[in-house]
Amino acid sequence: MAKSARLVEQLLDSRSLLNVEGLLNNGWSICLINSRPAVVLERRITEVILLTSVNLGVVVKRKLLSRFPAIARYGVVFFKYYVRTFQDALIALVEDCSYPALRSSPTISSFVSRYKDVAQRIREHRLQPSDFRVIKVIGRGAFGEVRLVRHTASENVYAMKVLNKNDMIRRADSAFFWEERDIMAHAKSEWIVRLHYAFQDSRFLYLVMEYLPGGDMVSVMESCHISENWARFYSAELVLAVNALHDMGYVHRDVKPDNMLIARSGHIKLADFGTCVHMAPDGTVKYTTAIGTPDYISPELLNGNNEACGREIDWWSVGVVVYEMIVGETPFYADSLIKTYARIRNHKDELNFPSDVEMSINAKDLIRRFLSDREQRLGRDGVDSIKRHDFFKSDEWTFDSIRNVKSDKWKRIGIPQPIICRQVSAIPPLVPDLKGDDDTSYFDEVTVKETGYVDSMQIPKSFMGTQLPFIGFTYSGDSGLIAELQKATKSVSNAEERVAQRSQEFSRLETLNSHHEAEKDEMGEQLMECEIEKEELRRCLERQQAELNTKALIISALEKELSMKSSAIDRVNVELSRQMVGLRSYRFTLIF
């Protein structure tokens, strides 16, 4: 204990701090160290603690703060500790040393007296349960409960999982809270629930996660009949989610419909990583006890003989889920747990497909290959063998495009393709119809406990270190001093990038404008030439029109003259006809 106290005292010793009283006198809270932004964490009479963001660590370099007076007189401090972990350690030590029986030790009492106020100030500036307003309890399990909460400052809605610290310590062989926290905090996959915050108090751990309002797959199976096409879609997404977890180096050990949550888009995400365990470098895990839900547990986990197994234990569970979605119940269900385990161990003879349930040959083959001995189990050699199975052949999507189907879908269904190729998500079988961001209609009612939590841990008479297992648990994806510093730095960087981009864009527009001006001048000259040519054509047309008018007058005169001559000819013809008649009459008279 004395060593821990000396360590804390050494890290906070005034000789390790930069003397920047000039900053204090000028009221600075942010400054620059070697062109890096630094935040003043703590102010003292003549010193401050400065942080710069380098991999979330703390770095104070021996350089003059040339822009500010009264600069560093002391050496270099290089903290390799993460800030939140260091804060957790200080709070945990103060908490564990504050029991009356321990305060009788002068060294412990001195340590607590020195740092209890610092620990309290840290607590006051960290996330607390009071920062969230509980809307509803939406789930309860063996290790805690899940609440729908709203962050009072940001008004964002989250799902908060609350875990009892005493339970985590007592059931350390089956409660893997560190794995759950690390997976959600570090996962980059769209198939895994994201962690926003993790914090703690003296009795509980709090995991603040993204809220998936569509409920879980259990509620879907209870409210709807799942066709084989639906099962194909959800099974494919489950395969991708499980594989994403495997790629992180973990096996889930409790894959089941309860842990398949439905997002507001209708796609699923894998959740509840409290049973996960990290695989060894060879991809195996050794176990001594069976962990998981009885109906979904693999036969090798039931043996519990410290045998090494791998990711194939999750693929067994996936096979059970596929069977349950199509048939409506798990393949090895029995009235008692002993009978269920017996059927799982004897799976070769016990796996049957009901005759009254329509199921394709490919679906049966997929399930058989999942629910087989681990040496022959589908997926043991990698996820590619699962993706190649005929059951997953679909005209609507592939494993690579199930979340992002490219715009060639527009052509296939006869819709004109947009000019810009959009990325559109495949349409899931069911999309939640939500009335707001805090809609809980897809979750079953959870009975509220009438009595509060009763602390069963006795007050220790010696140093027990009950808070030490939780040092480093605190996490903040988008808050805290370091995160704020990173945001500010990123914001400045983004602003500089935007300025550079706009400068480039402005230069490009100037060049384009110059080009357009040249084109405009050229087109103006061409327009003037066209106007001249148009005027010449107009005059030519006028001359031709005048000539046509003259010719029309001549033609009209000629037509009149022709008409007169035609009339004269008609009169001559009439006269000739009359004379011919007279001649014939005279001739006839002469004859007779």
Helices and strands as residue ranges (DSSP letters): H 2-11, G 14-16, H 21-25, E 30-33, E 36-43, E 48-52, E 58-60, E 77-79, H 83-96, H 106-124, G 129-131, E 132-140, E 144-151, E 157-164, H 165-170, H 177-186, E 195-200, E 204-210, H 217-223, H 228-247, E 250-251, G 257-259, E 260-262, E 268-270, E 277-278, E 285-286, G 294-296, H 299-303, E 308-309, H 312-327, H 337-345, H 347-350, H 361-370, H 384-387, G 390-392, H 408-412, G 468-470, E 475-476, H 481-591
